Structure formats: C-alpha cells, structure tokens
Amino acid sequence: MAGHVLEVQNVTKRYGSAKRGDELATLGLAGVSFFVDEGEFVGIMGPSGSGKSTLLNCISTIDVVTSGSIRVAGRDITTLSSKELSRFRRDELGFVFQDSNLLDTLTVRENIALALTIQKAPSREIPARVEDMASRLSIVEVLDKYPYQISGGQKQRAAAARAVITRPSLVLADEPTGALDSKSSGQLLETFELLNRLGSTIVMVTHDAFTASWCSRIIFIKDGKLWGQLRREQSTREQFFAKIVAATTQLGSEADHAC
C-alpha cells in the first residue's frame, strides 16, 4: 500500500542570529506541515519571498531546518550526519533545476550514466538502463551529442532522465520550465507526467500557473506558512489551471491588502 514518501512536520527556518534578538533574524518558514504520498505530483507555489524555495532547499538537504522534522522514505533527514546525507542524496533524491546542470565535457549518454556510476550500479546494467530511459523520454537521437549541441528542452529532458534513472524515492524540481519557451515547456511537462505515471513521486516549485496545472495537487505558501491547497481530482487541466489562477489572484490580493 502506498505511504507517505515525504513528511514535513512543523518546520521552521530562521536566517540570522536569533540569539541577539528576534528582530535580527529573518523567518523563512514558520511551522509548515504537510505530506506527499507515493506517486503524487505536487506543486509548491507562492509569491516571491514566500518561502517556497527555502522549503525546497530544506527538503533537498541543501539547507538545514531550525526546528521541526522532514522525513523522506521514512528517514528523518534532519538527524543525518554529513556522510549519511551525501549517501541519502545519492540514493533517495533526484534533482531537476532551471539550469539542466549537464556537464559540457560529457555526452548526454555519459551525463545520464554518470548518476548510475556514482550510485555504484553494476556497470553491465548501465548501457541498457540509459537506452531504456532515453527511449521513454524521446531523447535517443541526442544521446551521443554534447549538451551545447542540443536544445534547451532536450537538455531538460536529459536532466529529468538523469534525475530518475537511479530510481529515487523523491524527485525535486525547482522552476524546471523557467528558462524554456512554451513548446519546450510543454514537452518537459509531458515528460514529468510520464515519469509520474511510471511511478515517480515529484515535488516541483513553480511560479507559473500553466506549469502547476500538470500537478495532481498544489500547496500554496505565504509568509513562510501553509496558506492552502488545491487538488486536481477529476478536473481537466484547463479547469485546474483556472482554479490555480483564481487561488494565486486571491493570494496576491491578500498580500497587497497586508501592505
């Protein structure tokens, strides 16, 4: 039976020195709690400075929480040592950023295979796994090209392949369509949808309502707190998009009135 892949419980994050007075410390997150089930595709949205990137950084172990706990695949990552975190990131997390972060000195094939090499997968299995993933994501034709020889959309699909080929418990995406045109964005989102159907659990930060409309659920963050959630359920993507636009408009209106 599917369970919680991600559990965020009462997470607070402060930047600065709270010891010298709370007014000198910036509150990035204030008691955020939610969970993500296996097989979900969840979007995180909120105004600039709302804390959504801080939240993703804490989940990805890039940043450390001030208080609270974050469990991924049943393990509380806030208690792991540096060595344990390094192994955990390698085995349990996949990453897709706005910049594909592919190595220009390696071919696309080698970039994808590198994730398996680092994970110490059996070398005899690597070529077939790379070919299989490339075939699923329609990038076989660029496997032997270098990143600078392919389009931005192809780079991001290669980055997605690299993120999931190690079979992580959770894939984290940070504004993955931010640098893409509309056609390439659509192709990447179709890739995420396919990966999700194949079993990947995805958490994606985005500011874009169209991108968010591909998710099964949206979590809204405002002023470091959980503001609300939307579930797609039986809605079409167009209907869900309209609901997201309405929610973000309300969220922005509340922020304006608070000023």
N, C-alpha and C positions, 0 to 999 in steps of 0.2 A: 504494500500500500504506500502511496506517495506521502512524503512527510515534508517538514519544513527544511528547505535547503539553507535558508538564511533567516536568522532570528536576531533582530535588533531590539534590545531592551533597555529603555530609559537612558539612552546615550546622550551625554553632554560633552561638548568640546569647547574649551576656552583657549584663546590665544593671548599671550602676555603674562604678566605676573599678578595673579590674583592675591598673592601674599602681601603685596604692597597696597592693596585696596581694590575692590571690585571694579571701580571706575577705570582702572588702568588695564583691565583685561577685557578682550573682545569675546563675546559669546557667539560661537559659530553654530552650535547645536544645543538645544535646551530640552532634554528629556524625551528624545524621539524613540518611539517604539513601533515596530511593525514586523511582519514576517512575510517570506516569499516561499511558496510551495514548489516542490519539484515539478518541472515542466511549465512553469509560468514565464511569461514575457512581460516584465514590469517596467514601466517608465517612471522616472522621477522628474518632476517639473517644479518650477518656482521662479519668482523674479530674480534678477541679478542681485547677488549678495544674500539670497535667502538661506543658503546653507546646503544646497543640493550637491555642489562639488565637494564641500567639506565632508558630507555624508559618504559620498562615493570613495573619497580618499581614505576614510576610516575603514570602510568595508574592504577596500583593496589592500589594506595594511600599509599604505603609503604614509598615513598619519596615525597618531595614537589618540585614543579617546581619553578625556579627563576622568569620566566616570561612566558606569553602565557596562554592558557586555554586548558582544557581537559573536554569534555562533554561526559558523559555516560548516555544513555537513556534520553537524553535531559537535564541533570543536570550538571552544571559546578562544578566538584569536587574540583577545586582549591579554591572555595569560601566557602566550607562547614566547620562547626565547628567540633571539635573532636567528640562530641556526634553524630552529623549528619553523620560524616564519618563512625563511628562504625556501625550505623544503615544501612548506604548505603552499606558497605562491606557485611553485613549480608544478605541483601535482593537482591542486584543487581549484585554481583560478585561471581563467583565460581573459585576456585584455584586448579591447579594440578601442583605439583613441581617434581623435580627429585627424591626427597625422598617422599614417599607417605604420611608421617606425620600422619599415623594412630596411635591411642592410643593402646598400647600393652595390657592395662588392660581391654579393651573392645573387644567384639567380632566384627567381620566385620559388622554384622547386627546392633549392637549398635553404631558403628562408623558412619555408614551411617545415622541412625536415629537421631544421635546427632545434625546433621545440621538442621533437621526439628524441633527438640526440642528447639534449640537456636532461631530459627525463630518464635517460638511460634505457630507452626501449630497445629491444633486440634489433640489431642492425639489419637482419634479414627481413624484418617485417616493415621497415620504414618505407622503401620504394613503393610497395603496393598500397600502403595506407595513404601516402601522399597522392598517388594517382587516383585513388578512390575518392578522397575528399575534393581534389581538384575537379573531378568529373561531376560530383554532386553540385559544386558551386560554379560550374561552367567556366573554368579558367585553365583547362588543359592546354589550350593553344598558347598560353603565355608562360608555361612552366619553365621553359628554358631561356626566357628573356630576363633582363635585369630590370629592377624597379623603374629606372629612368627611361625605359623603353616602352612602358605601358601607361594606360590612362589612370586617372585618379580613382575611378570606380573600380578598375581591375585591381589596383593596389589595395583598396579597402576590402575587396572580396578575398584577396590573398591574405590580408591581415586577419580576417574572420576565420579563414581556413587554419591559419597558424594558431589562433586562439582556441579552437575547439578540437584540434587533432589529437591533443593529449587527453581528451575526454574529461575535462574538468567538471567539478560539481557545479560551478557557477561561472558564467561569462559576464564580465563587466564592460559596458560600452560608454564612453564619455564623449558626447556630441559627435558620434561617428559620421554623420552626414553634413557636419558643419562646413566642410571645405569642398563639397560636391555640388555639381549642377543638379537640376531636377531629375534628369534621366538617370544619372549615376546614383542619385539618392534612392530612387525607386528600385533600381537593381539591387542595391545593398540591402534595402529593407526586405525585398523578396528573399534575399539570402538569409537574413535573420529569421524570417518567417519559416523558411525551410528548415533551418537548424533547430528552431523551436519545435517544429513538427517531428523532427528526428530525435527529440528528447533533451535538447539543451535548455537549461534554465538561464534566462537572460535578465539582467538589470541594466537599464540604459538611462543615463541622464541626457535630457534634451530640452531645448527652449522652444522647439518647433512643434506646433500642433499636428501638422501633417505627419511628421515622423512618429510622434506619440500615438497617432491613430492606429498604428500597426500593432500596438501592445494589447495585451489582454486586461491590463489594469494600470491605472495611473495613480501615483502617490504625489500629492502636492505639498511642498514645503514652503513655509513663510516665516520669516524672522527666526529661523532655526527650529521651528516647531512643525509638527504634522498638522497641516491645515485641513486636509480632506482627501478622499479617494474616489475614483471612478472605476467601475468595471464595465468592460465592453459587453459581456454576456451575449445576448442574441442580436445586438445591434450590428448593422453593416458598418464598414469602415467609414463611410460618408456620415452616417448617423453619429458614430462615436466621435469623429472629428468635430462635428457641430457641438456636441456636449463638452468636449475639451476646450473649444474656443469660448463657449459660454462660461465655463469654470475659470479659465485664465482671465477673462474680462472682469469677472466678479472679483477675482483675487487682486487684479491690478487696481480696480476701483476702490477696494478696501485699503490698499496701500496708499493710494492718493489721498483718501479722506483722513488717513492717520498722520499725514504730513502737516 
